Amino acid sequence: KVEAFYDISCTWCRVAKANFHKALEKLVKAGEIKEEDVELVFRAYVLHPEVPEEGGDYKAAKIADDDTADWDPLKNTPIHRWAKRVGMNFNFDRITVTPNTW
């Protein structure tokens, strides 16, 4: 049984979930385990409880998180690189609102 604490708006959570499934697939193909023997349970986790019900300003939040005024959603950051490794692409430049996930 694997329990994962997950916020649906968390990009790192999405990459981790994709990596988990990739590793599971590899183990199943190698005959190490049977997929039906693995129980994956997601538990809700609110990453940013301070976000108001209507959501917040995404760019302002990222600037505060990164502690930089020149935050650029298109730059080659670790999350961009890890996402590409699992076949994902995040379009941060299209996000305007940080969602409230509670």
Secondary structure as GFF3:
##gff-version 3
##sequence-region A 1 102
A	DSSP	beta_strand	2	6	.	.	.	ID=ss1
A	DSSP	alpha_helix	11	29	.	.	.	ID=ss2
A	DSSP	three_ten_helix	35	37	.	.	.	ID=ss3
A	DSSP	beta_strand	40	44	.	.	.	ID=ss4
A	DSSP	beta_strand	56	57	.	.	.	ID=ss5
A	DSSP	alpha_helix	58	66	.	.	.	ID=ss6
A	DSSP	alpha_helix	78	85	.	.	.	ID=ss7
A	DSSP	three_ten_helix	92	94	.	.	.	ID=ss8
A	DSSP	beta_strand	97	98	.	.	.	ID=ss9
###
